[in-house]
Amino acid sequence: MNQAAKLSNIENELLSRMRVSRFFTEVLNALSLAIDLEFGKKLNHSRRVAYLSTKLADRVCPEHRVQVFYAGLLHDIGTVSLPNNIVHYFNISKVRPSEELKIRNHPQAAAQVLRRVVGLPDLHLAADYILEHHENWNGSGFPAAKKNKDILLGSQIIRACDELDVVIWRQGKKASLAKIKKWVDQQADKVFSKELSAYLLELINQQTLRTLLNEELLEKEVKRIQDGLPPFKMVPFSDSIGSLLKMVAIIIDTKHHYTAGHSERVAEYSIQIAKELNLNHDEITKVKWAGLLHDIGKISVPTSILAKTSLLTSRERDEIEKHAAYTIDILSTISDIAELAGVAGGHHERFDGTGYPKRLKGDVIPIGARIICVADALDAMTSSRPYRRVTTFHEALEVIKKSSGAQFDPNIVYAAYQVFNK
């Protein structure tokens, strides 16, 4: 049996209509958005770096603009476990040792997870650029202290634009073109080469500055760049769709060490429950994808709140509960699976109507969300936590059963019992 025969209709539809490249782009956009959300506010750092880097690549290495764009968009995916967004760590020498280690390791972490995506060679070259995007021209960078032309040109571009954007972001609306150009001159032959410095000085003008500081203008420019990119190169018969979504799930679960593997397990448990309910192949595929992505909104919740073992304040609880709404907002930007936004983001709705984010009740809650709700609870109880012992599947199912009809759909609970109480 060939690969295509194993795919669901929704997967074949994406491939047959040549929409898959747009799908990949929108998934990566959604991931970038999730990383740059802070208390519901868009920081847009990754998008600005992608915009600047592509404009610089057009001058320096136009043949690699695709890979440079995606490297710019994804360069900080290794920073998800930091307590705060990476833009707040301007001076690495002043951070806690544990945070410094995460910052120094984030290029390797990002490259490693991107290389796990099969069938998309453009992402693998982007991973190479990301790996070296904190190397400095004078050899003072990390992770390998490379210098001069030993650093990949794409990485040099990302490095320059990453630093430049943080400088501009810190100045905000008061950003001065003269001060920015002075900074570029000062970093020449240190952070980046004199040659790249000259191109940067050409690039930075009032229009570029306005675009960087205006979200609407920035979105138009990023969309214009994306619309002009060629389709993703794909290796035939590779499971690129599933592989890409699993990559996103891995990044989501790096938010905290105790969530490692959580999204993939929730997806797997959801698949098994969906099969027990005799859902069709398409519905099972959708449940799987929603399971992989159900916690994408948690990326924007501060780690200090997620990791807290003591009683949460009302403000902290509100912030955690917002992650479901963030998930809906983020996944709604992926046009081909926008219908899954409510499935993935609805996994904290309760069958009795007292859940969140929309207080949906009973069968009004999408069946996929009701399935993921049980799968999520099952994994939470049977996974290791620092503050309690691991619960067996039988014990977890007994706890879930007690909330049947209140938190959980009784039919889903019954199906879960048939699958896991063995």
Buried (B, 14 or more C-beta within 10 A) or exposed (E): EEEEEEBBEBBBBBBEEEBBBBBBBBBBBBBBBBBBBBEEEBBBBBBBBBBBBBBBBBBBBEEBBBBBBBBBBBBBBBBBBBBBBBBEBEEEEEBEEEBBEBBBBBBBBBBBBBBBBBBBBBBBBBBBBBBBBBBBBBBEBBBBEBBEEEBBBBBBBBBBBBBBBBBBBEBEEEBEEEEBBEBBBEBBBEBBBEEBBBBBBEBBEEEBBEBBBEEEBBBEBBEEBBEEBEEBEBEEEBBBBBBBBBBBBBBBBBBBEBBBEBBBBBBBBBBBBBBBBEBEBBBBBBBBBBBBBBBBBBBBBBBEBBBEEEEEEEEBEEBBBBBBBBBBBBBBBBEBBEBBBBBBBBBBBBBBBEBBBBEBBEEEBBBBBBBBBBBBBBBBBBBEEEEEEEBEBEEBBEEBBEBBEEBBBEBBBBBBBEBBEE
